[in-house]
Amino acid sequence: MGNKPATPTRIVLTDVGKIRKELGLSQRELARLLSTSIRAVQSYEQGWRSPPPSIQQMLLLLLVAHRRGTSFPRHICWKEQDCPKDIRTECMAYQSRQGQLCWFLTGTLCAGVETKNWTEKWKMCRRCTFMKELLRPPE
């Protein structure tokens, strides 16, 4: 029998406790990395309040960095999505030449679609093959 590749679990950015534990951090350490209070981290973990989009983005960045280290594959999203020039010139990922950070940058367009908020953007990113590869659990 061959080994099956690990099936990536769905990342829920509001599951702060689970992400913190995977990162191997205490609540104090995570609070420091997120530039927030320990109380805020505790309230996110207990479900008393949901982390705001800026905290969710930082959690995602920390998680990707933890899983991938510095081995970010070169990703040129505008080529992979075959974005027409008139669309890609309006996109922050294209303007900054940071296609591998398209998921983190605000003001990005995906296949010509502008997302209105982080929740909408994250839904779109979760379907992206590049993002799925970035979030693949370490072997």
N, CA, C and O of each residue as an XYZ file, in Angstrom:
556
protein
N       0.838     -1.184      0.000
C       0.000      0.000      0.000
C       0.878      1.241      0.000
O       1.839      1.338      0.763
N       0.534      2.193     -0.870
C       1.282      3.443     -0.912
C       0.790      4.401      0.163
O      -0.333      4.300      0.656
N       1.658      5.321      0.503
C       1.264      6.329      1.479
C       0.420      7.387      0.809
O       0.795      7.925     -0.232
N      -0.707      7.681      1.396
C      -1.569      8.751      0.902
C      -1.067     10.065      1.449
O      -0.697     10.146      2.621
N      -1.046     11.113      0.612
C      -0.653     12.411      1.161
C      -1.680     12.878      2.181
O      -2.872     12.590      2.072
N      -1.187     13.600      3.167
C      -2.082     14.107      4.209
C      -3.115     15.037      3.602
O      -2.786     15.919      2.809
N      -4.355     14.834      3.978
C      -5.420     15.712      3.518
C      -5.395     16.976      4.356
O      -5.502     16.913      5.581
N      -5.253     18.139      3.699
C      -5.216     19.367      4.496
C      -6.543     19.593      5.205
O      -7.617     19.431      4.625
N      -6.442     19.966      6.464
C      -7.651     20.283      7.201
C      -8.069     21.700      6.846
O      -7.238     22.534      6.486
N      -9.321     21.954      6.947
C      -9.821     23.292      6.649
C      -9.334     24.254      7.728
O      -9.495     24.008      8.924
N      -8.747     25.332      7.288
C      -8.239     26.333      8.210
C      -9.378     27.262      8.604
O     -10.033     27.857      7.747
N      -9.605     27.379      9.887
C     -10.610     28.292     10.416
C      -9.855     29.351     11.205
O      -9.353     29.083     12.297
N      -9.778     30.553     10.648
C      -8.961     31.602     11.243
C      -9.520     32.143     12.552
O      -8.843     32.894     13.254
N     -10.740     31.769     12.880
C     -11.297     32.183     14.169
C     -10.985     31.152     15.260
O     -11.299     31.378     16.429
N     -10.375     30.034     14.890
C      -9.982     29.009     15.869
C      -8.576     29.331     16.376
O      -7.615     28.614     16.097
N      -8.486     30.415     17.119
C      -7.209     30.966     17.562
C      -6.447     29.973     18.438
O      -5.230     29.841     18.304
N      -7.141     29.278     19.327
C      -6.475     28.326     20.212
C      -5.790     27.209     19.442
O      -4.659     26.841     19.756
N      -6.451     26.682     18.459
C      -5.888     25.597     17.655
C      -4.654     26.095     16.884
O      -3.637     25.404     16.822
N      -4.748     27.269     16.312
C      -3.614     27.838     15.573
C      -2.459     28.108     16.537
O      -1.308     27.791     16.237
N      -2.769     28.692     17.690
C      -1.725     28.991     18.681
C      -0.992     27.725     19.105
O       0.233     27.722     19.219
N      -1.738     26.654     19.339
C      -1.121     25.394     19.758
C      -0.243     24.822     18.650
O       0.839     24.306     18.926
N      -0.695     24.908     17.397
C       0.136     24.427     16.298
C       1.435     25.230     16.217
O       2.494     24.680     15.917
N       1.348     26.519     16.483
C       2.536     27.375     16.462
C       3.449     27.127     17.663
O       4.612     27.530     17.661
N       2.908     26.455     18.694
C       3.697     26.164     19.886
C       3.932     27.394     20.750
O       4.992     27.541     21.358
N       2.943     28.274     20.803
C       3.080     29.528     21.537
C       2.163     29.567     22.749
O       1.111     28.928     22.777
N       2.582     30.321     23.737
C       1.701     30.602     24.868
C       0.765     31.734     24.452
O       0.980     32.385     23.429
N      -0.257     31.959     25.242
C      -1.155     33.077     24.947
C      -0.392     34.399     24.993
O      -0.638     35.283     24.173
N       0.510     34.538     25.923
C       1.316     35.755     26.050
C       2.171     35.965     24.794
O       2.248     37.078     24.272
N       2.807     34.903     24.316
C       3.656     35.014     23.126
C       2.837     35.378     21.891
O       3.247     36.216     21.087
N       1.676     34.740     21.749
C       0.831     35.062     20.601
C       0.336     36.507     20.687
O       0.320     37.220     19.684
N      -0.059     36.931     21.864
C      -0.518     38.313     22.042
C       0.571     39.289     21.622
O       0.296     40.287     20.957
N       1.791     39.002     22.007
C       2.915     39.869     21.650
C       3.101     39.907     20.126
O       3.296     40.981     19.557
N       3.041     38.748     19.464
C       3.201     38.697     18.006
C       2.081     39.429     17.273
O       2.303     40.022     16.217
N       0.876     39.382     17.841
C      -0.280     40.020     17.201
C      -0.445     41.481     17.621
O      -1.348     42.171     17.149
N       0.430     41.942     18.506
C       0.332     43.310     19.046
C      -1.039     43.555     19.666
O      -1.697     44.562     19.405
N      -1.439     42.609     20.486
C      -2.712     42.732     21.185
C      -2.520     42.268     22.628
O      -1.418     41.875     23.010
N      -3.551     42.310     23.404
C      -3.448     41.917     24.813
C      -3.709     40.414     24.987
O      -4.310     39.755     24.139
N      -3.230     39.912     26.117
C      -3.509     38.508     26.454
C      -5.014     38.318     26.605
O      -5.555     37.288     26.202
N      -5.684     39.299     27.179
C      -7.144     39.230     27.336
C      -7.833     39.058     25.978
O      -8.788     38.291     25.852
N      -7.341     39.777     24.970
C      -7.937     39.653     23.634
C      -7.751     38.234     23.110
O      -8.692     37.639     22.586
N      -6.544     37.689     23.249
C      -6.286     36.313     22.800
C      -7.199     35.351     23.542
O      -7.779     34.451     22.934
N      -7.330     35.531     24.839
C      -8.214     34.664     25.625
C      -9.656     34.768     25.148
O     -10.355     33.760     25.042
N     -10.094     35.976     24.863
C     -11.492     36.140     24.428
C     -11.710     35.533     23.041
O     -12.794     35.023     22.761
N     -10.701     35.579     22.172
C     -10.821     34.924     20.857
C     -10.907     33.407     21.051
O     -11.733     32.736     20.433
N     -10.036     32.881     21.922
C     -10.000     31.431     22.137
C     -11.276     30.921     22.792
O     -11.722     29.813     22.493
N     -11.864     31.704     23.673
C     -13.088     31.287     24.363
C     -14.336     31.513     23.514
O     -15.422     31.049     23.863
N     -14.179     32.226     22.402
C     -15.317     32.495     21.539
C     -16.175     33.657     22.013
O     -17.292     33.844     21.532
N     -15.658     34.438     22.953
C     -16.410     35.595     23.441
C     -16.490     36.682     22.381
O     -17.464     37.429     22.301
N     -15.436     36.750     21.569
C     -15.476     37.663     20.431
C     -14.631     37.068     19.315
O     -13.730     36.259     19.541
N     -14.950     37.493     18.122
C     -14.253     36.987     16.944
C     -13.064     37.885     16.627
O     -13.169     39.107     16.732
N     -11.929     37.293     16.239
C     -10.790     38.136     15.907
C     -11.103     38.998     14.680
O     -11.690     38.515     13.713
N     -10.711     40.267     14.723
C     -10.966     41.143     13.577
C     -10.122     40.710     12.368
O      -9.173     39.940     12.516
N     -10.466     41.198     11.193
C      -9.739     40.806      9.982
C      -8.221     40.988     10.074
O      -7.477     40.139      9.584
N      -7.754     42.059     10.680
C      -6.307     42.270     10.761
C      -5.631     41.169     11.581
O      -4.522     40.750     11.251
N      -6.281     40.701     12.634
C      -5.740     39.609     13.449
C      -5.799     38.305     12.662
O      -4.858     37.514     12.719
N      -6.883     38.066     11.929
C      -6.988     36.861     11.115
C      -5.888     36.824     10.059
O      -5.308     35.768      9.807
N      -5.598     37.965      9.442
C      -4.531     38.023      8.441
C      -3.178     37.692      9.073
O      -2.381     36.959      8.487
N      -2.921     38.226     10.258
C      -1.655     37.945     10.932
C      -1.565     36.477     11.337
O      -0.497     35.873     11.240
N      -2.675     35.898     11.789
C      -2.682     34.473     12.125
C      -2.352     33.631     10.901
O      -1.596     32.663     10.985
N      -2.924     34.005      9.774
C      -2.660     33.269      8.539
C      -1.190     33.401      8.139
O      -0.568     32.418      7.735
N      -0.639     34.592      8.246
C       0.772     34.799      7.920
C       1.663     33.966      8.844
O       2.604     33.323      8.379
N       1.374     33.972     10.142
C       2.159     33.179     11.085
C       2.043     31.684     10.792
O       3.027     30.949     10.879
N       0.846     31.246     10.448
C       0.627     29.833     10.164
C       1.368     29.403      8.897
O       2.009     28.352      8.878
N       1.281     30.202      7.856
C       1.984     29.876      6.615
C       3.492     29.871      6.854
O       4.187     28.966      6.393
N       4.002     30.868      7.567
C       5.437     30.928      7.856
C       5.867     29.713      8.682
O       6.947     29.161      8.470
N       5.022     29.306      9.615
C       5.325     28.129     10.435
C       5.374     26.867      9.571
O       6.282     26.049      9.720
N       4.424     26.711      8.691
C       4.345     25.508      7.868
C       5.349     25.495      6.716
O       5.831     24.432      6.323
N       5.658     26.657      6.184
C       6.513     26.716      5.000
C       7.914     27.233      5.279
O       8.794     27.087      4.430
N       8.150     27.833      6.441
C       9.452     28.433      6.696
C       9.695     29.540      5.686
O       8.815     30.359      5.421
N      10.866     29.554      5.138
C      11.185     30.570      4.133
C      11.021     30.034      2.723
O      11.391     30.699      1.756
N      10.473     28.846      2.603
C      10.374     28.227      1.278
C       9.061     28.559      0.577
O       8.317     27.664      0.178
N       8.786     29.845      0.433
C       7.616     30.261     -0.327
C       7.890     29.981     -1.794
O       8.878     30.471     -2.340
N       7.046     29.213     -2.432
C       7.254     29.009     -3.858
C       7.007     30.308     -4.608
O       6.212     31.144     -4.177
N       7.676     30.467     -5.707
C       7.454     31.660     -6.533
C       6.103     31.485     -7.197
O       5.887     30.521     -7.932
N       5.222     32.381     -6.951
C       3.851     32.310     -7.457
C       3.563     33.617     -8.167
O       3.678     34.692     -7.578
N       3.202     33.527     -9.387
C       2.846     34.728    -10.139
C       1.362     34.608    -10.448
O       0.949     34.093    -11.487
N       0.579     35.106     -9.497
C      -0.866     34.890     -9.549
C      -1.489     35.435    -10.829
O      -2.376     34.799    -11.397
N      -1.040     36.606    -11.296
C      -1.659     37.199    -12.479
C      -1.419     36.357    -13.720
O      -2.223     36.391    -14.652
N      -0.320     35.595    -13.750
C      -0.094     34.683    -14.879
C      -0.941     33.430    -14.732
O      -1.567     32.972    -15.688
N      -0.954     32.880    -13.520
C      -1.729     31.662    -13.278
C      -3.222     31.884    -13.460
O      -3.936     30.984    -13.901
N      -3.696     33.078    -13.123
C      -5.117     33.399    -13.275
C      -5.416     33.982    -14.654
O      -6.572     34.241    -14.989
N      -4.364     34.186    -15.452
C      -4.501     34.725    -16.801
C      -5.269     36.053    -16.801
O      -6.197     36.262    -17.582
N      -4.848     36.933    -15.900
C      -5.522     38.232    -15.772
C      -5.146     39.151    -16.928
O      -3.966     39.318    -17.236
N      -6.138     39.739    -17.560
C      -5.848     40.712    -18.623
C      -5.081     41.907    -18.053
O      -5.241     42.252    -16.882
N      -4.262     42.525    -18.875
C      -3.408     43.626    -18.421
C      -4.197     44.759    -17.770
O      -3.763     45.315    -16.762
N      -5.341     45.101    -18.332
C      -6.112     46.209    -17.758
C      -6.612     45.892    -16.352
O      -6.835     46.806    -15.559
N      -6.788     44.622    -16.036
C      -7.218     44.221    -14.694
C      -6.017     44.136    -13.759
O      -6.050     44.675    -12.653
N      -4.964     43.464    -14.197
C      -3.825     43.251    -13.294
C      -3.108     44.545    -12.925
O      -2.512     44.627    -11.851
N      -3.152     45.544    -13.777
C      -2.475     46.802    -13.434
C      -3.154     47.506    -12.258
O      -2.563     48.398    -11.649
N      -4.384     47.116    -11.936
C      -5.100     47.678    -10.782
C      -4.868     46.876     -9.497
O      -5.325     47.266     -8.423
N      -4.163     45.767     -9.617
C      -4.000     44.842     -8.490
C      -2.704     45.120     -7.732
O      -1.646     45.296     -8.336
N      -2.797     45.157     -6.410
C      -1.637     45.430     -5.562
C      -0.564     44.349     -5.700
O       0.625     44.665     -5.678
N      -0.956     43.090     -5.842
C       0.033     42.016     -5.993
C       0.862     42.236     -7.259
O       2.076     42.034     -7.255
N       0.210     42.645     -8.326
C       0.921     42.921     -9.580
C       1.780     44.175     -9.449
O       2.947     44.176     -9.841
N       1.208     45.233     -8.902
C       1.932     46.495     -8.767
C       3.195     46.339     -7.922
O       4.219     46.954     -8.216
N       3.124     45.523     -6.881
C       4.267     45.334     -5.995
C       5.138     44.145     -6.408
O       6.165     43.879     -5.783
N       4.732     43.436     -7.450
C       5.433     42.239     -7.941
C       5.579     41.186     -6.838
O       6.627     40.554     -6.703
N       4.520     41.010     -6.060
C       4.514     40.065     -4.950
C       3.393     39.048     -5.119
O       2.550     38.892     -4.235
N       3.384     38.363     -6.245
C       2.338     37.385     -6.517
C       2.230     36.304     -5.466
O       1.148     35.753     -5.261
N       3.334     35.983     -4.789
C       3.300     34.951     -3.753
C       2.637     35.443     -2.471
O       2.336     34.645     -1.583
N       2.405     36.768     -2.367
C       1.728     37.322     -1.197
C       0.346     37.874     -1.543
O      -0.206     38.677     -0.791
N      -0.208     37.451     -2.666
C      -1.513     37.949     -3.100
C      -2.569     37.760     -2.021
O      -3.452     38.604     -1.868
N      -2.492     36.679     -1.279
C      -3.459     36.357     -0.230
C      -3.344     37.291      0.964
O      -4.307     37.453      1.713
N      -2.181     37.908      1.154
C      -1.961     38.766      2.316
C      -2.196     40.239      2.005
O      -2.610     41.006      2.874
N      -1.937     40.619      0.789
C      -2.035     42.027      0.416
C      -3.484     42.465      0.256
O      -4.300     41.757     -0.333
N      -3.785     43.625      0.780
C      -5.105     44.185      0.540
C      -5.085     44.843     -0.831
O      -4.020     45.198     -1.337
N      -6.215     45.002     -1.413
C      -6.292     45.637     -2.727
C      -5.922     44.707     -3.857
O      -5.589     45.165     -4.950
N      -5.974     43.395     -3.615
C      -5.686     42.470     -4.694
C      -6.975     42.051     -5.382
O      -8.048     42.021     -4.780
N      -6.839     41.738     -6.623
C      -7.949     41.225     -7.412
C      -7.634     39.773     -7.707
O      -6.474     39.433     -7.940
N      -8.613     38.926     -7.702
C      -8.387     37.536     -8.084
C      -9.223     37.247     -9.307
O     -10.452     37.291     -9.270
N      -8.532     36.950    -10.391
C      -9.191     36.707    -11.676
C     -10.109     37.882    -12.033
O     -11.182     37.702    -12.608
N      -9.661     39.076    -11.679
C     -10.418     40.273    -12.015
C     -11.539     40.619    -11.058
O     -12.261     41.593    -11.267
N     -11.689     39.820    -10.000
C     -12.764     40.060     -9.037
C     -12.168     40.736     -7.809
O     -11.248     40.208     -7.185
N     -12.688     41.887     -7.474
C     -12.237     42.597     -6.279
C     -13.088     42.152     -5.098
O     -14.317     42.122     -5.170
N     -12.415     41.813     -4.025
C     -13.154     41.415     -2.831
C     -13.425     42.651     -1.985
O     -12.613     43.575     -1.932
N     -14.562     42.651     -1.336
C     -14.989     43.820     -0.569
C     -14.447     43.833      0.855
O     -14.309     44.895      1.462
N     -14.140     42.651      1.386
C     -13.654     42.574      2.759
C     -12.832     41.309      2.943
O     -12.762     40.470      2.045
N     -12.215     41.174      4.101
C     -11.343     40.040      4.374
C     -12.098     38.714      4.329
O     -11.580     37.734      3.794
N     -13.291     38.663      4.870
C     -14.056     37.414      4.878
C     -14.297     36.922      3.457
O     -14.141     35.735      3.169
N     -14.673     37.827      2.584
C     -14.909     37.478      1.181
C     -13.600     37.036      0.510
O     -13.576     36.065     -0.245
N     -12.531     37.756      0.795
C     -11.235     37.420      0.210
C     -10.780     36.042      0.684
O     -10.306     35.241     -0.121
N     -10.916     35.758      1.968
C     -10.481     34.481      2.514
C     -11.262     33.326      1.884
O     -10.693     32.267      1.618
N     -12.550     33.520      1.646
C     -13.343     32.478      0.983
C     -12.767     32.180     -0.398
O     -12.663     31.022     -0.800
N     -12.399     33.220     -1.108
C     -11.834     33.059     -2.442
C     -10.447     32.393     -2.370
O     -10.138     31.505     -3.164
N      -9.627     32.827     -1.421
C      -8.276     32.284     -1.285
C      -8.289     30.796     -0.938
O      -7.437     30.039     -1.405
N      -9.255     30.378     -0.121
C      -9.315     28.960      0.274
C      -9.514     28.035     -0.918
O      -9.157     26.858     -0.858
N     -10.082     28.560     -2.001
C     -10.307     27.738     -3.194
C      -9.092     27.713     -4.121
O      -9.037     26.905     -5.048
N      -8.137     28.579     -3.881
C      -6.970     28.738     -4.746
C      -5.974     27.591     -4.546
O      -5.649     27.241     -3.411
N      -5.494     27.013     -5.641
C      -4.552     25.901     -5.535
C      -3.241     26.331     -4.880
O      -2.629     25.545     -4.156
N      -2.805     27.557     -5.119
C      -1.578     28.053     -4.493
C      -1.750     28.112     -2.976
O      -0.869     27.676     -2.235
N      -2.857     28.638     -2.519
C      -3.106     28.751     -1.077
C      -3.208     27.368     -0.446
O      -2.696     27.150      0.652
N      -3.854     26.444     -1.119
C      -3.961     25.090     -0.593
C      -2.573     24.482     -0.403
O      -2.326     23.781      0.579
N      -1.675     24.750     -1.338
C      -0.309     24.241     -1.218
C       0.420     24.908     -0.056
O       1.139     24.237      0.684
N       0.246     26.214      0.114
C       0.887     26.912      1.221
C       0.427     26.374      2.572
O       1.215     26.301      3.515
N      -0.828     26.002      2.664
C      -1.401     25.558      3.924
C      -1.311     24.059      4.155
O      -1.795     23.547      5.165
N      -0.694     23.365      3.221
C      -0.515     21.919      3.396
C       0.256     21.662      4.687
O       1.323     22.242      4.889
N      -0.265     20.802      5.564
C       0.428     20.534      6.820
C       1.824     19.980      6.576
O       2.040     19.262      5.600
N       2.774     20.303      7.448
C       4.124     19.788      7.287
C       4.126     18.264      7.390
O       3.322     17.672      8.109
N       5.031     17.658      6.668
C       5.091     16.183      6.661
C       5.940     15.655      7.781
O       6.095     14.442      7.918
